[in-house]
Amino acid sequence: MSYGSKRIKQIPPYVFSEIQQKKRKLLGDGMDIIDLGIGDPDLPVDSSILEKLTEAVHDPKNLGYPSYSGCMDLREAIASFYEQRYHVSLDPESEVLILIGSKEGLGHLVPALVDPGEAVLIPDPGYPAYRMAASLANAVPYGMPLSEANDYQPDFQEIPDSIKSKAKLMFLSYPSNPTAATVDLSFFNRCVAFAKKNRCAIAHDAAYQMITFNGYRAPSLLEADGAKEVAVEFGSFSKTFCMTGFRIGYAVGNRDIIRALSICKSNLDTGQFIPIQKAAAFALKHRLGFAEKINAVFEKRMRIMIEGLSSLDISVSPTKGSFYLWAPVPGGYRSMDFTTRLMERSGVVVSPGNAFGDQGEGYFRIALTVSDRRLREAVLRMKKGYRAVVHE
């Protein structure tokens, strides 16, 4: 007997799982792997954040069941952060919700707002979880093509009226995963105007909003005119503070959307471990300077890799946000074929662009999440492996 619902059986294999399986096989064969595929920063968590976590763990008051909405200390810290950085006022009680990582909240948001058969607008290429969340909720995922020619921004005029009429939610993400594209506040103003006109909510995945370079400051969607009437923004401590394993994030914005999300969330999971929330609150209140330090590290790594790609005649422009590079696959190869062969011949793992949607075909993504030394070694290996691949 075969188990699994129809919706589960219709979901294709997760591309990143397939890549990890191939990686494990090569490791088993004795190959040294340099993994530039997963966006998991290698930099250590600030020691003072760990000390705060340890202190909180030893307080018996923090070891019971957590609140579904999150501890007030963290919610107030997030509201204060938005006030100071973006001049956006948030009510910690009704406009801030703590999540077990932002991915959890993004997944629960779809069934919280969208009924079966209604549409969800998804950036293509974009984070795969958006499409999967829509599919699992029996909603209709509609990919908004993002092209280099349009600065990887959706063209709302190209969305068919039949889709606009049933679209209840739109996902956005800037700085972008995977393209590293950035936007200014005028773009978010256009998004909010579109959402109001079409009675569609917006969810902005701002996981990389603090990873920026060259004087660029990523705007918050909530800075846009009237944004809180239609939008929520998701934040994460994973990238800003290298706290990926802590699984701590948040949603902020429109109180009705926050309430719907909290109802869905409270019926399906619980809150995050309180000491982790305490450590996150401390990080946001006292260690924002840590983000500036790691930004300098990622900017240096970006220069190393861009120079290396240039020596392979792969042209990539410097980015202003995230720790990714989005590069074109050499002619004659599809994304998955190229990245698989590169891994097999050089031991360097990169992500195929088609893993992020149909519009990602023809590209690959590099995550700058290894040391400078390993990154330079990866460049040398890629030169050798790249030449072997393109001359097959």
C-alpha positions as CSV (number, residue, x, y, z in Angstrom):
1,M,0.0,0.0,0.0
2,S,1.3,3.4,-0.9
3,Y,0.7,6.3,1.4
4,G,0.5,10.0,0.7
5,S,-2.1,12.5,-0.3
6,K,-2.7,13.6,-4.0
7,R,-1.2,17.0,-3.3
8,I,2.0,15.4,-1.8
9,K,2.4,13.0,-4.7
10,Q,2.1,16.0,-7.1
11,I,5.0,17.8,-5.5
12,P,8.2,17.2,-7.5
13,P,11.4,16.2,-5.6
14,Y,13.1,19.0,-3.8
15,V,16.0,20.0,-6.0
16,F,18.2,20.8,-3.1
17,S,17.6,17.4,-1.6
18,E,18.8,15.8,-4.8
19,I,22.0,18.0,-4.7
20,Q,22.7,17.0,-1.2
21,Q,22.3,13.3,-2.1
22,K,24.9,13.7,-4.8
23,K,27.1,15.7,-2.5
24,R,27.0,12.9,0.1
25,K,27.9,10.3,-2.5
26,L,31.0,12.3,-3.5
27,L,32.0,12.8,0.1
28,G,31.6,9.0,0.6
29,D,33.9,8.5,-2.4
30,G,36.6,10.7,-0.6
31,M,36.1,14.0,-2.5
32,D,36.7,17.2,-0.6
33,I,33.6,19.3,-1.2
34,I,33.3,23.1,-1.0
35,D,29.6,23.9,-0.7
36,L,28.6,27.2,-2.2
37,G,25.0,26.0,-2.6
38,I,23.3,26.6,0.7
39,G,22.8,30.0,2.3
40,D,24.1,29.0,5.7
41,P,26.7,31.6,6.9
42,D,29.9,30.1,8.2
43,L,30.6,33.0,10.5
44,P,30.3,32.4,14.3
45,V,27.5,33.9,16.4
46,D,28.6,36.8,18.5
47,S,29.8,35.5,21.8
48,S,27.7,37.9,23.8
49,I,24.5,36.6,22.2
50,L,25.6,33.0,23.2
51,E,26.2,34.3,26.7
52,K,22.7,35.7,26.8
53,L,21.3,32.4,25.6
54,T,23.2,30.5,28.3
55,E,22.0,32.9,31.0
56,A,18.4,32.6,29.9
57,V,18.6,28.8,29.8
58,H,19.6,28.7,33.5
59,D,16.6,30.7,34.5
60,P,13.7,28.3,35.4
61,K,11.1,30.9,34.4
62,N,12.2,30.5,30.7
63,L,11.8,26.7,30.5
64,G,8.1,26.4,30.3
65,Y,5.7,26.5,27.4
66,P,6.3,29.7,25.4
67,S,3.5,32.0,24.3
68,Y,2.2,31.4,20.8
69,S,2.7,35.1,20.0
70,G,6.2,35.3,21.4
71,C,7.7,36.9,24.5
72,M,7.0,40.6,24.9
73,D,10.7,41.4,25.3
74,L,11.4,40.4,21.8
75,R,8.2,41.9,20.3
76,E,9.1,45.2,21.8
77,A,12.7,45.0,20.6
78,I,11.4,44.4,17.0
79,A,9.0,47.3,17.3
80,S,11.8,49.6,18.6
81,F,14.1,48.4,15.7
82,Y,11.5,49.4,13.1
83,E,10.9,52.7,14.7
84,Q,14.6,53.6,14.8
85,R,15.6,52.2,11.5
86,Y,12.6,52.8,9.3
87,H,10.5,55.3,11.2
88,V,7.7,52.7,11.1
89,S,5.4,52.5,14.2
90,L,4.3,49.0,15.3
91,D,2.1,47.9,18.1
92,P,4.0,45.0,19.8
93,E,0.7,43.4,20.9
94,S,-1.1,43.3,17.6
95,E,1.4,44.0,14.8
96,V,4.3,41.8,15.8
97,L,4.3,38.0,15.8
98,I,7.3,35.8,16.7
99,L,8.0,32.8,14.4
100,I,10.0,29.6,14.5
101,G,12.1,30.9,11.7
102,S,10.5,33.1,9.0
103,K,10.0,30.0,6.7
104,E,7.4,28.6,9.1
105,G,5.5,31.9,9.0
106,L,5.6,32.1,5.2
107,G,4.2,28.6,5.0
108,H,1.4,29.2,7.5
109,L,0.4,32.5,5.8
110,V,-1.0,31.0,2.7
111,P,-3.7,28.9,4.4
112,A,-4.3,31.8,6.7
113,L,-5.2,34.1,3.8
114,V,-6.0,32.1,0.7
115,D,-8.8,29.6,0.0
116,P,-8.4,26.7,-2.4
117,G,-8.5,27.8,-6.0
118,E,-7.5,31.3,-5.3
119,A,-4.2,32.6,-6.7
120,V,-0.9,33.4,-5.1
121,L,1.6,35.6,-7.0
122,I,5.1,34.3,-6.7
123,P,8.4,35.7,-7.9
124,D,10.1,33.5,-10.5
125,P,12.9,32.9,-9.8
126,G,12.3,33.0,-6.1
127,Y,12.5,31.1,-2.9
128,P,10.9,27.6,-3.5
129,A,8.9,27.6,-0.3
130,Y,6.5,30.2,-1.7
131,R,5.3,27.9,-4.5
132,M,5.2,24.8,-2.2
133,A,3.2,26.7,0.4
134,A,0.6,27.7,-2.2
135,S,0.5,24.1,-3.6
136,L,0.0,22.5,-0.2
137,A,-2.9,24.9,0.5
138,N,-4.6,23.9,-2.8
139,A,-4.1,27.5,-4.0
140,V,-3.0,28.4,-7.6
141,P,0.6,29.5,-7.7
142,Y,1.3,32.1,-10.5
143,G,4.9,32.8,-11.3
144,M,5.7,36.5,-11.9
145,P,8.6,36.4,-14.4
146,L,11.7,38.3,-13.1
147,S,14.2,39.2,-15.8
148,E,17.5,40.8,-15.8
149,A,16.2,43.3,-18.4
150,N,13.6,44.5,-15.9
151,D,16.1,44.5,-12.9
152,Y,14.4,41.4,-11.6
153,Q,11.2,43.2,-10.7
154,P,7.8,41.9,-11.6
155,D,5.9,43.7,-14.4
156,F,2.4,44.0,-13.0
157,Q,0.9,44.9,-16.4
158,E,1.9,41.5,-17.7
159,I,-0.3,39.6,-15.1
160,P,-3.5,38.4,-16.8
161,D,-6.7,39.9,-15.5
162,S,-8.0,36.4,-14.8
163,I,-5.2,35.9,-12.3
164,K,-5.5,39.4,-10.8
165,S,-9.1,38.8,-10.1
166,K,-8.4,35.8,-7.9
167,A,-5.1,36.7,-6.5
168,K,-5.3,37.1,-2.7
169,L,-1.6,37.2,-1.8
170,M,1.7,38.3,-3.4
171,F,5.2,37.3,-2.2
172,L,8.1,39.6,-2.7
173,S,11.7,39.3,-1.5
174,Y,14.4,42.1,-1.7
175,P,17.3,41.9,-1.4
176,S,16.5,38.9,-3.5
177,N,17.2,35.2,-3.0
178,P,18.4,34.0,-5.5
179,T,19.2,37.0,-7.8
180,A,20.6,39.4,-5.2
181,A,18.5,42.2,-6.9
182,T,17.7,45.2,-4.8
183,V,15.0,47.9,-5.0
184,D,14.2,51.4,-3.8
185,L,11.2,52.7,-2.0
186,S,9.4,53.8,-5.2
187,F,9.1,50.1,-6.2
188,F,7.4,49.2,-3.0
189,N,5.1,52.2,-3.4
190,R,4.0,50.7,-6.8
191,C,3.5,47.3,-5.2
192,V,1.3,48.7,-2.5
193,A,-0.8,50.6,-5.1
194,F,-1.2,47.4,-7.1
195,A,-2.2,45.4,-4.0
196,K,-4.8,48.0,-3.0
197,K,-6.3,48.2,-6.5
198,N,-6.6,44.4,-6.7
199,R,-7.5,43.7,-3.1
200,C,-4.4,41.5,-2.7
201,A,-2.2,41.1,0.4
202,I,1.6,41.4,0.2
203,A,4.1,39.3,2.1
204,H,7.6,40.7,1.9
205,D,10.3,38.2,2.8
206,A,13.1,40.5,4.1
207,A,15.5,37.9,5.3
208,Y,18.5,39.8,3.8
209,Q,17.4,43.4,4.5
210,M,20.5,44.0,6.7
211,I,23.0,42.3,4.4
212,T,23.9,45.3,2.2
213,F,27.0,47.0,0.6
214,N,28.3,50.1,-1.0
215,G,26.2,52.5,1.1
216,Y,22.9,50.9,0.1
217,R,20.2,50.7,2.7
218,A,17.5,48.2,1.9
219,P,14.1,49.8,2.5
220,S,11.3,48.1,4.4
221,L,8.1,47.5,2.6
222,L,6.3,49.0,5.5
223,E,7.9,52.4,4.7
224,A,5.7,52.6,1.5
225,D,2.6,54.8,1.6
226,G,-0.3,52.9,3.1
227,A,1.7,49.6,3.3
228,K,0.2,48.6,6.7
229,E,-3.2,48.5,5.0
230,V,-2.3,45.5,2.9
231,A,1.1,44.2,3.9
232,V,3.2,42.2,6.3
233,E,7.0,41.8,6.4
234,F,9.0,38.8,7.5
235,G,12.3,39.2,9.2
236,S,14.9,36.6,10.3
237,F,17.9,36.5,12.6
238,S,19.5,33.8,10.5
239,K,21.4,36.0,8.1
240,T,21.8,39.3,10.1
241,F,23.3,37.5,13.2
242,C,24.3,34.2,11.6
243,M,21.8,32.5,13.9
244,T,20.5,30.0,11.3
245,G,20.2,27.0,13.7
246,F,18.3,29.1,16.3
247,R,15.2,29.1,14.0
248,I,13.9,32.5,15.1
249,G,12.0,35.0,13.0
250,Y,9.1,37.4,13.0
251,A,6.2,38.9,11.0
252,V,5.2,42.5,11.3
253,G,2.6,44.8,9.7
254,N,-1.1,44.7,9.1
255,R,-2.9,43.6,12.3
256,D,-5.6,41.6,10.5
257,I,-3.1,39.6,8.6
258,I,-1.0,39.1,11.7
259,R,-4.1,37.9,13.6
260,A,-5.0,35.4,10.8
261,L,-1.5,34.1,10.7
262,S,-1.4,33.7,14.5
263,I,-4.7,31.7,14.5
264,C,-3.2,29.3,11.9
265,K,0.1,29.1,13.7
266,S,-1.3,28.6,17.2
267,N,-3.4,25.6,16.0
268,L,-0.6,23.9,14.2
269,D,2.6,24.6,16.2
270,T,3.8,26.4,19.3
271,G,6.2,29.3,20.1
272,Q,10.0,29.2,20.0
273,F,12.1,28.2,23.1
274,I,12.1,31.3,25.3
275,P,15.9,31.5,25.9
276,I,16.3,31.7,22.1
277,Q,13.8,34.6,22.0
278,K,15.7,36.3,24.9
279,A,19.0,35.9,22.9
280,A,17.3,37.4,19.8
281,A,16.0,40.4,21.7
282,F,19.5,41.0,23.1
283,A,21.0,40.8,19.6
284,L,18.5,43.3,18.1
285,K,18.9,45.7,21.0
286,H,22.7,45.5,21.5
287,R,24.5,43.8,18.5
288,L,23.3,45.5,15.3
289,G,26.9,46.5,14.8
290,F,27.7,42.8,14.3
291,A,25.8,43.0,11.0
292,E,28.1,45.8,9.7
293,K,31.1,43.6,10.5
294,I,29.8,40.6,8.6
295,N,28.7,42.8,5.7
296,A,32.4,43.7,5.3
297,V,33.3,40.0,5.2
298,F,30.7,39.2,2.5
299,E,31.6,42.2,0.4
300,K,35.2,41.1,0.3
301,R,34.1,37.6,-0.6
302,M,32.0,39.0,-3.4
303,R,35.0,40.7,-4.9
304,I,37.0,37.5,-4.7
305,M,34.4,35.5,-6.5
306,I,33.5,38.1,-9.1
307,E,37.2,38.3,-10.1
308,G,37.4,34.6,-10.3
309,L,34.3,34.3,-12.5
310,S,35.7,37.0,-14.7
311,S,38.7,34.9,-15.4
312,L,36.3,32.3,-16.7
313,D,34.6,34.8,-18.9
314,I,31.5,34.8,-16.7
315,S,30.4,38.4,-16.2
316,V,28.7,39.2,-12.9
317,S,28.1,42.7,-11.6
318,P,28.7,43.5,-7.9
319,T,25.5,43.3,-5.8
320,K,24.2,45.7,-3.3
321,G,22.5,43.1,-1.1
322,S,22.4,39.5,0.1
323,F,25.4,37.2,0.1
324,Y,24.6,35.6,-3.3
325,L,25.9,35.9,-6.8
326,W,23.6,35.1,-9.7
327,A,25.6,34.0,-12.7
328,P,24.8,32.9,-16.3
329,V,25.5,29.2,-17.2
330,P,27.9,28.9,-20.2
331,G,26.2,28.3,-23.6
332,G,25.0,24.9,-24.5
333,Y,24.2,23.7,-20.9
334,R,21.1,23.6,-18.8
335,S,21.4,24.8,-15.2
336,M,21.2,21.4,-13.6
337,D,23.5,19.6,-16.0
338,F,26.2,22.3,-15.6
339,T,26.0,22.4,-11.8
340,T,26.1,18.6,-11.5
341,R,29.1,18.3,-13.8
342,L,30.9,21.1,-12.0
343,M,30.3,19.4,-8.7
344,E,31.6,16.0,-10.0
345,R,34.7,17.5,-11.6
346,S,35.7,20.1,-9.1
347,G,34.0,19.3,-5.8
348,V,32.4,22.8,-5.8
349,V,28.7,22.8,-5.1
350,V,26.6,25.7,-6.6
351,S,22.8,25.9,-7.0
352,P,21.1,25.4,-10.4
353,G,18.9,28.4,-11.3
354,N,16.0,26.3,-12.3
355,A,15.6,25.2,-8.6
356,F,14.1,28.6,-8.0
357,G,11.6,28.5,-10.9
358,D,11.4,28.2,-14.6
359,Q,12.8,31.7,-15.2
360,G,16.0,30.6,-13.4
361,E,17.0,28.3,-16.2
362,G,20.2,29.4,-17.7
363,Y,21.7,30.7,-14.4
364,F,23.4,29.3,-11.2
365,R,23.6,30.8,-7.7
366,I,26.7,31.1,-5.6
367,A,26.5,31.5,-1.8
368,L,29.4,33.3,-0.3
369,T,29.3,31.2,2.9
370,V,32.8,29.8,3.2
371,S,36.1,31.4,4.3
372,D,38.2,33.6,2.0
373,R,40.8,30.8,1.7
374,R,38.2,28.2,0.7
375,L,36.6,30.6,-1.6
376,R,39.9,31.2,-3.5
377,E,40.4,27.4,-3.6
378,A,36.9,27.1,-5.0
379,V,37.8,29.6,-7.7
380,L,40.9,27.6,-8.7
381,R,38.9,24.3,-8.8
382,M,36.1,25.9,-10.8
383,K,38.6,27.1,-13.4
384,K,39.8,23.5,-13.8
385,G,36.3,22.0,-13.6
386,Y,34.7,24.6,-15.7
387,R,37.1,24.1,-18.6
388,A,36.5,20.4,-18.4
389,V,32.7,20.8,-18.5
390,V,32.6,23.4,-21.3
391,H,35.0,21.3,-23.5
392,E,33.1,18.0,-23.1
